[in-house]
Amino acid sequence: MTQVDSAETGPGGSAATRAPGTGGGVPAAGTGGTWCADVRRAIRDGFRPEPWKRGPVLAVSALLLGLFLLLHQQIPNRIGGLGSLVASFLPWFGLFAPVLLAGALWRRSACAVVALLLPVTVWLHLFGGLLVDKSHPGGDLTVVSHNVGADNSDPAGTARDLAASGADVLALQEITPQARGTYEKELAKEYPHHTAQGTVGLWSKLPLSGTRPVDIKMDFGPLGDTKPVGTKMAYNRALRTTVATDRGPLAVYVAHLGSVRVNPRAGFWTDSRDRGAQALGRAVAAERNERVVLLGDLNGTVDDPAFNGITSRLRSAQEVAGDGFGFTWPAKFPVVRIDQILVRGVEPESAWLLPATGSDHRPVAAAVGL
């Protein structure tokens, strides 16, 4: 007589463990049952005290990251320009979240996983809108801005590429005296109207009027005040003009704010740029035309508190109608957006990057409704 081990039988005498494919019983290893069992085990473990005691350093790090993202605008610039430095690369701090998540899973730390909800939520609040395409077809006017680069070895090719973009209004920054004639020659056919003052210029298919320089305090202090106007104009870095559109006048500003520097003593030095941002903000605040477009290399991001005087009055076309972060510098591997198209009184319909040229910046473009 064959004896059946009771340990191998289930209720009613049927075998509890069967070979794969025989039906019933517990699924064999490698099937979906293993995954379900792991999930159930993880849920059970979550109600135990041990996972909540593991990884306190990871949990605290996650909370600090969340507070850092939430309160980044409170970081003062007087400490080596730290506030501006953080703002410049703020989106990249989100990369710490998956690193902390990997550590939390490795340590099986429930408290660290829960703590990570704070930085993830704050990051999505700040930048989640940039991850979707907000562009719409249409637009009455296409504007392009490009820092063409003082070291650009092919200004003629850059000019031709920009003309081929189909822009109605084209703003250039960092125009050298040597390259100015080349840009004027190459762009003359597509853009019959233009003005170039110092190192910035505007080329337009529509008539221009009321052009004047904007003092962004590049020459600062008593010595700068004594310099003749002609001397200052040679390296003027901002202008204001009026573009005559079918829907009425449009005030256009072109600006190239002062550079920023990193050095051991001063840290992230932004004094020149910050003075320019304040002066430009005052000019925009005094602008009587309700419709304004600011094009230029601002050497900073719109998250930088140094630009509050500007961003409180103008909107970023990239944030309103762009697709992605729109990083512009350095051109070969952009990690930050310092080239901006900011507007007031017009509606951005789409915003995008143009292909790289001979410059170390990427050109930026936007279509706006008037």
Rosetta blueprint (number, residue, H / E / L):
1 M L
2 T L
3 Q L
4 V L
5 D L
6 S H
7 A H
8 E H
9 T E
10 G L
11 P H
12 G H
13 G H
14 S L
15 A E
16 A L
17 T L
18 R L
19 A L
20 P L
21 G L
22 T L
23 G L
24 G L
25 G L
26 V L
27 P L
28 A L
29 A L
30 G L
31 T L
32 G H
33 G H
34 T H
35 W H
36 C H
37 A H
38 D H
39 V H
40 R H
41 R H
42 A H
43 I H
44 R H
45 D H
46 G H
47 F L
48 R L
49 P L
50 E H
51 P H
52 W H
53 K H
54 R L
55 G L
56 P H
57 V H
58 L H
59 A H
60 V H
61 S H
62 A H
63 L H
64 L H
65 L H
66 G H
67 L H
68 F H
69 L H
70 L H
71 L L
72 H H
73 Q H
74 Q H
75 I L
76 P L
77 N L
78 R L
79 I L
80 G L
81 G L
82 L H
83 G H
84 S H
85 L H
86 V H
87 A H
88 S H
89 F L
90 L H
91 P H
92 W H
93 F H
94 G H
95 L H
96 F H
97 A H
98 P H
99 V H
100 L H
101 L H
102 A H
103 G H
104 A H
105 L H
106 W H
107 R H
108 R L
109 S L
110 A H
111 C H
112 A H
113 V H
114 V H
115 A H
116 L L
117 L H
118 L H
119 P H
120 V H
121 T H
122 V H
123 W H
124 L H
125 H H
126 L H
127 F H
128 G H
129 G H
130 L H
131 L H
132 V L
133 D E
134 K L
135 S L
136 H L
137 P L
138 G L
139 G L
140 D L
141 L E
142 T E
143 V E
144 V E
145 S E
146 H E
147 N E
148 V L
149 G L
150 A L
151 D L
152 N L
153 S L
154 D L
155 P H
156 A H
157 G H
158 T H
159 A H
160 R H
161 D H
162 L H
163 A H
164 A L
165 S L
166 G L
167 A L
168 D L
169 V E
170 L E
171 A E
172 L E
173 Q E
174 E L
175 I L
176 T L
177 P H
178 Q H
179 A H
180 R H
181 G H
182 T H
183 Y H
184 E H
185 K H
186 E H
187 L H
188 A L
189 K L
190 E L
191 Y L
192 P L
193 H E
194 H E
195 T E
196 A E
197 Q E
198 G L
199 T L
200 V E
201 G E
202 L E
203 W E
204 S E
205 K L
206 L L
207 P L
208 L E
209 S E
210 G E
211 T E
212 R E
213 P E
214 V L
215 D L
216 I L
217 K L
218 M L
219 D L
220 F L
221 G L
222 P H
223 L H
224 G H
225 D H
226 T L
227 K L
228 P L
229 V H
230 G H
231 T H
232 K H
233 M H
234 A L
235 Y L
236 N L
237 R L
238 A E
239 L E
240 R E
241 T E
242 T E
243 V E
244 A E
245 T E
246 D L
247 R L
248 G E
249 P E
250 L E
251 A E
252 V E
253 Y E
254 V E
255 A E
256 H E
257 L L
258 G L
259 S L
260 V L
261 R E
262 V E
263 N E
264 P L
265 R L
266 A L
267 G E
268 F E
269 W E
270 T L
271 D H
272 S H
273 R H
274 D H
275 R H
276 G H
277 A H
278 Q H
279 A H
280 L H
281 G H
282 R H
283 A H
284 V H
285 A H
286 A H
287 E L
288 R L
289 N L
290 E L
291 R L
292 V E
293 V E
294 L E
295 L E
296 G E
297 D E
298 L L
299 N L
300 G L
301 T L
302 V L
303 D L
304 D L
305 P H
306 A H
307 F H
308 N H
309 G H
310 I H
311 T H
312 S L
313 R L
314 L L
315 R E
316 S E
317 A H
318 Q H
319 E H
320 V H
321 A H
322 G L
323 D E
324 G L
325 F L
326 G L
327 F L
328 T L
329 W E
330 P L
331 A L
332 K L
333 F L
334 P L
335 V L
336 V E
337 R L
338 I L
339 D E
340 Q E
341 I E
342 L E
343 V E
344 R E
345 G L
346 V L
347 E E
348 P E
349 E E
350 S E
351 A E
352 W E
353 L E
354 L L
355 P L
356 A L
357 T L
358 G L
359 S L
360 D L
361 H L
362 R L
363 P L
364 V E
365 A E
366 A E
367 A E
368 V E
369 G E
370 L L
